[in-house]
Amino acid sequence: MNNFRFNVRTDVRFGKGSISALPELVEKYGGKNVLLVYGGGSIRKNGIYDSIKELLSDKKVYELSGIEPNPDIEKVREGAAICKENKIDCVLAVGGGSVIDSSKVIAAAANYDGDAWTLVENSSEIGRVLPVIAVLTMAATGSEMNKNAVISDKKNNKKLGTSSLDFIPYAAICDPEYLYSLPPVQTAAGTADIMSHVFEQYFRKDTGAYISDSIAEAILKTCIKYCPVALKDPKNYEARANLMWASTLALNSLISCGKAGAWSAHPIEHELSAFYDVTHGVGLAIVTPSWMRYVMNEENVKQFSAYGRNVWGISEPDDKKCAAMAIDKTQQFFKDCGIPTTLSEIGIDDTKIDIMAEAAVKNNNLDSAFVPLKKEDVAAILRNCL
């Protein structure tokens, strides 16, 4: 097991009615001037917006709405300007990963004299970050308890990740009932995102991190068990609660403890999202099985067969056959959840594959991935998705 640093400071308030803790948390970690960041109109329809406004009636609340999936840098710039103009004390992110990621970079850009995109391209430029408090409304990215943010520059077809320990939210309110109104495609795509986060940390060079791998397998089994339940019965609290906590645990650094290496499927999918504005989880569900098949080899087949046996319960004794069956089951699971399994299903052809492959390699350290990837490898993985 490799040396590691595990640093998570987030005060998580989980469960029904946990929004009642918001005044206490804002008072503790924030101040009197709050920037409320959210996406479309869903939080107004489901009553979350009114609850927050009532709970923070003694604060000066400024608003930034309209954060989209694959959040754009223009909204980050807008939010940073509001912070500077109104001396914002903390940023309250109400939504899923797109909203929380935007809020993190807004909180950093509020104290930065240069352009916010520089903080995305070069995390070493990140200095003081305003406190971020998250109210989670979607189980997917784990952004409510980690140091990461992914932002797009849609004008230039770029989508990049940046990170800072100071991005880790000071607090997160996680009420599973807030997931009841999610459309089925968001529940399914969010689950695919959770699983992909786990795969990126699970499939790494073997370092003897048995406990990390075991936790990862438990999270995958949780997703496989409860996503179909949530799709069939959207108000099943047990399913929503387990998926919500799985999302948080999948990317708060816990399962990467003792392991290291660059990610693979995510950098590839980021290029799909940058050029085609694909729903992130949908893109991951398409790319991941193709990546698995492409990189499986004699050196790592035992890791894939362990995944098949420990997660899917496959009893096939031959490692190669077991591994292939596990990959097929992964793809079929996504299909059964209603997610497209090919690029052609979402209107993407091979026109820009070489451009995306080149960008994926250029923007990411794929030489250090589970199986190192070059431009031609990424292009082959994407073509196999057609």
Backbone torsions as a table, in degrees:
resi	resn	phi	psi	omega
1	MET	NA	131.0	179.8
2	ASN	-72.3	158.5	169.5
3	ASN	-63.0	151.5	178.0
4	PHE	-154.3	162.7	172.5
5	ARG	-118.8	126.5	178.6
6	PHE	-117.0	111.4	-173.9
7	ASN	-134.1	100.0	178.2
8	VAL	-131.1	114.4	-174.5
9	ARG	-102.0	-2.1	-168.7
10	THR	-65.9	129.2	174.0
11	ASP	-84.9	100.3	-175.9
12	VAL	-91.5	126.5	173.8
13	ARG	-112.8	106.7	-170.0
14	PHE	-113.9	133.4	172.5
15	GLY	127.0	178.2	-178.9
16	LYS	-60.4	135.0	175.7
17	GLY	72.0	11.4	-176.9
18	SER	-67.0	-13.2	177.4
19	ILE	-61.9	-20.5	-179.6
20	SER	-62.7	-18.4	179.6
21	ALA	-81.7	-5.5	-174.0
22	LEU	-57.8	-47.2	179.4
23	PRO	-57.7	-42.1	178.8
24	GLU	-61.0	-43.8	-176.6
25	LEU	-70.1	-41.4	178.5
26	VAL	-65.6	-39.4	178.3
27	GLU	-64.0	-38.8	-176.5
28	LYS	-75.9	-43.1	-172.2
29	TYR	-108.3	-12.6	-174.6
30	GLY	-114.0	-120.5	-177.2
31	GLY	178.6	-155.1	-175.0
32	LYS	-88.4	-22.4	-179.2
33	ASN	-106.9	115.1	-173.5
34	VAL	-120.0	135.9	171.8
35	LEU	-101.1	115.7	177.4
36	LEU	-90.8	118.9	-178.7
37	VAL	-113.4	130.0	178.9
38	TYR	-152.4	177.6	-174.0
39	GLY	-95.3	-113.4	-179.0
40	GLY	-86.0	-142.5	-174.7
41	GLY	-96.5	6.8	-174.0
42	SER	-63.0	-37.7	-177.9
43	ILE	-71.7	-18.8	173.6
44	ARG	-78.8	-37.7	-178.9
45	LYS	-70.0	-38.3	-175.5
46	ASN	-91.9	3.3	172.9
47	GLY	90.4	-5.3	-178.9
48	ILE	-64.6	-41.3	-179.4
49	TYR	-58.7	-48.2	-178.7
50	ASP	-63.7	-38.5	178.8
51	SER	-61.8	-44.3	-178.2
52	ILE	-66.0	-43.3	-180.0
53	LYS	-62.6	-37.7	178.7
54	GLU	-70.4	-43.1	-178.5
55	LEU	-66.8	-28.7	-178.9
56	LEU	-108.4	30.7	-176.7
57	SER	-63.0	-20.8	179.5
58	ASP	-92.5	4.4	178.8
59	LYS	-108.5	159.7	172.1
60	LYS	-91.3	108.6	-174.6
61	VAL	-106.3	118.3	173.2
62	TYR	-98.8	157.5	-173.9
63	GLU	-129.2	144.6	169.8
64	LEU	-133.9	109.2	-179.0
65	SER	-110.1	177.2	175.1
66	GLY	86.2	15.8	175.0
67	ILE	-68.1	127.9	-176.2
68	GLU	-102.7	162.9	168.5
69	PRO	-57.3	148.4	-171.1
70	ASN	54.3	63.4	-169.7
71	PRO	-59.7	140.0	-174.3
72	ASP	-94.8	148.8	-178.3
73	ILE	-62.8	-25.6	-179.0
74	GLU	-62.3	-38.8	178.0
75	LYS	-68.8	-34.9	176.6
76	VAL	-62.7	-44.8	178.1
77	ARG	-60.6	-40.7	179.1
78	GLU	-63.4	-44.1	179.5
79	GLY	-65.4	-39.7	178.7
80	ALA	-62.8	-38.5	179.0
81	ALA	-64.2	-40.7	177.0
82	ILE	-61.6	-42.4	-180.0
83	CYS	-61.6	-45.7	-177.6
84	LYS	-67.6	-40.6	-176.2
85	GLU	-70.7	-31.6	-172.7
86	ASN	-114.4	12.1	178.0
87	LYS	50.7	54.5	-178.4
88	ILE	-64.5	139.0	-179.7
89	ASP	-94.9	-32.4	178.1
90	CYS	-154.4	158.1	-179.4
91	VAL	-110.9	124.5	-179.9
92	LEU	-104.4	109.1	-178.3
93	ALA	-95.8	118.4	-179.2
94	VAL	-119.1	102.7	-177.5
95	GLY	159.8	-153.9	177.8
96	GLY	-98.7	-156.7	-173.8
97	GLY	-61.6	-35.6	-179.1
98	SER	-62.1	-43.1	179.6
99	VAL	-68.7	-43.4	-177.9
100	ILE	-68.6	-41.6	177.8
101	ASP	-60.9	-45.5	178.0
102	SER	-59.4	-42.4	-177.8
103	SER	-63.5	-36.9	178.5
104	LYS	-62.1	-46.8	-177.9
105	VAL	-72.7	-34.3	173.0
106	ILE	-59.2	-44.4	-178.7
107	ALA	-63.5	-29.3	176.4
108	ALA	-82.3	-41.5	-178.3
109	ALA	-67.2	-22.2	178.6
110	ALA	-61.4	-24.4	-179.0
111	ASN	-115.3	22.7	-176.9
112	TYR	-121.9	133.2	-176.9
113	ASP	-81.3	-21.5	-178.9
114	GLY	-88.4	-166.9	-179.4
115	ASP	-79.4	142.0	-176.6
116	ALA	-60.4	-30.8	-178.8
117	TRP	-63.3	-27.4	177.2
118	THR	-61.1	-34.4	179.5
119	LEU	-69.8	-24.9	176.8
120	VAL	-78.6	-42.9	-178.7
121	GLU	-74.9	-28.7	-174.6
122	ASN	-140.6	94.6	-176.0
123	SER	-65.8	-18.2	178.5
124	SER	-66.0	-15.6	178.6
125	GLU	-81.3	-11.2	-177.8
126	ILE	-71.4	125.3	178.9
127	GLY	-111.9	-125.2	-179.3
128	ARG	-68.7	134.7	-178.2
129	VAL	-119.6	130.0	175.5
130	LEU	-61.7	150.1	176.0
131	PRO	-60.1	136.4	176.6
132	VAL	-113.6	131.0	173.7
133	ILE	-118.7	132.0	-176.1
134	ALA	-111.1	138.1	168.4
135	VAL	-116.6	108.6	-169.5
136	LEU	-83.4	132.0	178.3
137	THR	-123.9	6.6	178.4
138	MET	-153.7	137.4	178.0
139	ALA	-94.4	111.4	-178.4
140	ALA	-163.9	-66.7	-164.1
141	THR	-90.1	-22.1	-175.0
142	GLY	73.4	10.4	-176.0
143	SER	-64.5	-18.1	-178.8
144	GLU	-69.3	-9.4	-176.5
145	MET	-144.7	29.1	178.9
146	ASN	-139.9	178.1	-173.6
147	LYS	-98.5	12.1	-170.6
148	ASN	-104.7	155.2	172.3
149	ALA	-151.4	139.0	177.3
150	VAL	-122.0	125.4	-175.5
151	ILE	-129.6	146.4	178.4
152	SER	-106.6	149.1	166.7
153	ASP	-115.1	88.4	-169.6
154	LYS	-66.7	-26.9	178.5
155	LYS	-64.9	-29.0	-176.1
156	ASN	-115.2	15.5	177.9
157	ASN	52.6	47.8	178.3
158	LYS	-121.8	142.7	173.9
159	LYS	-143.7	114.4	-172.8
160	LEU	-131.3	153.6	174.7
161	GLY	-101.4	147.3	173.4
162	THR	-137.4	165.6	-177.5
163	SER	-157.1	157.0	175.6
164	SER	-164.2	140.0	175.1
165	LEU	-59.5	-25.9	178.8
166	ASP	-76.0	-8.6	174.3
167	PHE	-77.2	-21.4	-175.4
168	ILE	-57.9	121.5	-178.8
169	PRO	-57.0	143.8	177.3
170	TYR	-71.0	-30.7	-179.1
171	ALA	-151.8	154.2	177.3
172	ALA	-141.7	127.9	175.8
173	ILE	-100.9	119.7	-174.2
174	CYS	-124.5	95.6	178.8
175	ASP	-106.9	111.1	-178.4
176	PRO	-57.4	-24.8	178.9
177	GLU	-65.9	-21.5	178.1
178	TYR	-69.8	-10.7	179.3
179	LEU	-91.8	-7.8	-174.1
180	TYR	-58.2	-36.3	-172.4
181	SER	-91.1	5.2	-179.8
182	LEU	-64.9	137.5	172.2
183	PRO	-62.5	150.1	-178.8
184	PRO	-52.8	-39.7	-177.1
185	VAL	-64.2	-32.4	178.6
186	GLN	-74.2	-35.9	175.1
187	THR	-63.0	-45.9	-178.9
188	ALA	-68.0	-47.3	-179.5
189	ALA	-65.4	-36.4	177.2
190	GLY	-63.6	-39.9	177.8
191	THR	-65.7	-39.9	176.8
192	ALA	-61.4	-37.9	178.2
193	ASP	-64.8	-45.6	177.8
194	ILE	-56.9	-49.1	-177.4
195	MET	-63.7	-38.3	178.7
196	SER	-65.4	-38.5	175.4
197	HIS	-57.9	-41.7	179.8
198	VAL	-67.3	-44.7	180.0
199	PHE	-57.6	-40.5	-177.1
200	GLU	-63.2	-28.9	-179.1
201	GLN	-97.4	-25.5	-179.3
202	TYR	-75.9	-46.6	-179.2
203	PHE	-88.1	83.0	175.6
204	ARG	-135.6	170.2	179.6
205	LYS	-55.1	136.3	-176.4
206	ASP	-64.8	119.3	-179.1
207	THR	-119.7	8.2	-177.4
208	GLY	77.8	18.8	179.6
209	ALA	-85.3	63.9	-174.2
210	TYR	-59.7	-41.6	-176.9
211	ILE	-66.8	-39.8	178.1
212	SER	-63.8	-43.2	179.1
213	ASP	-64.5	-37.7	-179.4
214	SER	-66.6	-40.0	176.8
215	ILE	-65.2	-40.8	178.9
216	ALA	-59.9	-43.8	179.4
217	GLU	-63.2	-37.0	179.0
218	ALA	-65.8	-38.7	178.3
219	ILE	-65.7	-42.8	177.8
220	LEU	-61.2	-43.5	179.4
221	LYS	-64.3	-34.3	177.4
222	THR	-64.5	-43.9	178.5
223	CYS	-62.7	-44.3	-178.9
224	ILE	-64.5	-36.1	-179.8
225	LYS	-74.5	-43.8	-166.3
226	TYR	-100.3	-18.8	177.6
227	CYS	-62.1	-47.6	177.1
228	PRO	-59.5	-34.3	178.9
229	VAL	-65.7	-45.8	-179.5
230	ALA	-65.5	-34.6	177.9
231	LEU	-67.7	-37.8	-179.4
232	LYS	-77.7	-37.9	-176.4
233	ASP	-133.0	85.3	-173.2
234	PRO	-57.3	-23.5	-178.3
235	LYS	-102.2	22.9	175.3
236	ASN	-78.2	107.6	-173.5
237	TYR	-64.1	-39.9	-178.6
238	GLU	-60.6	-44.3	179.8
239	ALA	-64.8	-47.3	-178.2
240	ARG	-64.1	-40.0	-178.8
241	ALA	-65.6	-42.9	-179.0
242	ASN	-68.6	-38.3	177.7
243	LEU	-67.7	-39.3	-179.7
244	MET	-64.0	-43.5	-180.0
245	TRP	-73.1	-32.8	175.2
246	ALA	-61.2	-41.0	178.5
247	SER	-59.2	-44.7	-179.0
248	THR	-66.9	-46.6	-177.2
249	LEU	-68.9	-25.5	-176.2
250	ALA	-68.4	-22.8	-176.0
251	LEU	-143.4	41.1	172.4
252	ASN	-108.9	19.6	177.5
253	SER	83.7	-6.8	-175.6
254	LEU	-60.6	-48.2	-173.7
255	ILE	-84.4	-2.5	174.0
256	SER	-96.5	-2.0	179.4
257	CYS	-60.1	126.1	179.9
258	GLY	86.4	1.1	-178.6
259	LYS	-130.0	158.8	-179.7
260	ALA	-152.1	160.2	177.7
261	GLY	141.9	154.0	179.5
262	ALA	-74.4	154.6	177.5
263	TRP	-80.7	166.9	-176.0
264	SER	-125.7	-63.6	-175.2
265	ALA	-64.7	-38.2	-179.3
266	HIS	-61.9	-50.1	178.2
267	PRO	-58.1	-35.8	177.8
268	ILE	-67.1	-45.4	-179.1
269	GLU	-66.9	-33.2	178.5
270	HIS	-56.6	-35.1	178.3
271	GLU	-71.0	-37.1	174.0
272	LEU	-58.7	-46.2	-179.3
273	SER	-66.0	-35.6	-178.6
274	ALA	-68.1	-37.7	-176.4
275	PHE	-92.1	-28.1	-174.5
276	TYR	-124.1	-1.6	179.4
277	ASP	55.8	43.4	179.1
278	VAL	-73.7	145.4	170.3
279	THR	-59.3	125.7	-170.5
280	HIS	-54.5	-48.4	-178.2
281	GLY	-65.1	-34.2	176.9
282	VAL	-65.3	-46.3	178.2
283	GLY	-59.9	-40.8	179.6
284	LEU	-65.7	-39.9	179.2
285	ALA	-63.8	-30.7	178.0
286	ILE	-77.7	-44.5	-174.0
287	VAL	-74.5	-39.6	-169.0
288	THR	-58.3	-50.8	179.1
289	PRO	-61.8	-36.0	178.2
290	SER	-64.7	-42.8	177.1
291	TRP	-61.9	-44.4	-179.4
292	MET	-57.7	-48.9	-178.6
293	ARG	-62.9	-37.5	-175.9
294	TYR	-70.2	-38.9	-173.0
295	VAL	-93.0	-13.3	-179.0
296	MET	-64.5	129.8	-178.9
297	ASN	-146.9	-175.7	-176.8
298	GLU	-62.8	-30.2	-177.6
299	GLU	-74.8	-32.3	-173.7
300	ASN	-115.4	4.5	-175.7
301	VAL	-60.3	-30.4	179.2
302	LYS	-66.9	-32.0	177.2
303	GLN	-68.8	-39.4	177.5
304	PHE	-69.9	-36.7	178.4
305	SER	-70.7	-33.6	175.3
306	ALA	-63.2	-39.6	175.0
307	TYR	-59.2	-44.9	180.0
308	GLY	-62.3	-43.2	-176.8
309	ARG	-75.9	-44.1	-173.4
310	ASN	-80.7	-28.0	-177.8
311	VAL	-101.0	-46.0	-175.8
312	TRP	-96.0	-10.0	179.4
313	GLY	71.2	27.5	-179.8
314	ILE	-74.9	132.2	-176.4
315	SER	-101.0	0.2	-179.9
316	GLU	-55.6	122.3	-176.7
317	PRO	-74.9	-24.9	-179.6
318	ASP	-77.7	121.6	-174.5
319	ASP	-58.4	-45.2	-175.9
320	LYS	-65.9	-43.1	178.5
321	LYS	-66.2	-40.3	179.4
322	CYS	-62.4	-44.1	179.6
323	ALA	-62.0	-44.8	179.4
324	ALA	-62.8	-39.9	178.2
325	MET	-64.6	-38.3	-179.9
326	ALA	-64.7	-41.1	179.1
327	ILE	-66.3	-42.3	177.8
328	ASP	-61.3	-40.4	179.4
329	LYS	-65.8	-36.4	178.5
330	THR	-62.1	-47.8	-179.7
331	GLN	-65.3	-41.0	179.9
332	GLN	-65.6	-36.0	177.8
333	PHE	-60.5	-47.2	178.8
334	PHE	-60.6	-42.1	179.2
335	LYS	-62.5	-44.6	179.9
336	ASP	-63.2	-26.3	177.8
337	CYS	-81.9	-0.3	176.5
338	GLY	91.3	16.0	-179.6
339	ILE	-95.7	136.9	174.1
340	PRO	-58.0	148.1	-178.1
341	THR	-115.8	2.2	176.5
342	THR	-135.8	155.2	177.3
343	LEU	-67.3	-34.6	-179.1
344	SER	-62.3	-30.5	178.6
345	GLU	-64.1	-26.3	179.8
346	ILE	-108.6	20.8	171.0
347	GLY	79.7	23.0	-179.3
348	ILE	-108.9	127.8	176.8
349	ASP	-108.5	-164.2	-175.1
350	ASP	-91.3	10.1	-174.4
351	THR	-55.3	-44.2	-172.9
352	LYS	-110.6	13.0	-175.2
353	ILE	-61.7	-44.9	-179.2
354	ASP	-65.1	-37.2	178.2
355	ILE	-65.3	-44.2	180.0
356	MET	-66.3	-39.4	179.3
357	ALA	-62.8	-42.2	179.0
358	GLU	-64.1	-41.9	179.8
359	ALA	-66.7	-38.3	-180.0
360	ALA	-60.8	-42.2	-180.0
361	VAL	-72.0	-39.9	-178.7
362	LYS	-65.8	-39.7	-172.5
363	ASN	-90.3	-4.4	-174.3
364	ASN	-141.0	157.1	-176.6
365	ASN	-89.6	63.1	-174.4
366	LEU	-72.6	-10.4	173.3
367	ASP	-66.2	-21.1	-178.3
368	SER	-104.9	15.0	-179.6
369	ALA	-73.8	172.5	178.9
370	PHE	-48.9	-49.2	166.4
371	VAL	-123.9	117.7	-177.0
372	PRO	-54.5	138.8	-177.2
373	LEU	-123.1	136.6	173.3
374	LYS	-108.6	175.8	-177.1
375	LYS	-53.1	-46.3	-176.9
376	GLU	-66.4	-28.7	177.1
377	ASP	-69.0	-46.5	179.9
378	VAL	-62.3	-42.6	179.1
379	ALA	-61.2	-40.5	179.2
380	ALA	-65.6	-41.4	178.2
381	ILE	-60.3	-44.4	-179.7
382	LEU	-67.8	-40.2	179.0
383	ARG	-65.9	-32.2	176.9
384	ASN	-69.9	-12.6	177.8
385	CYS	-87.6	-11.6	-175.3
386	LEU	-66.4	NA	NA
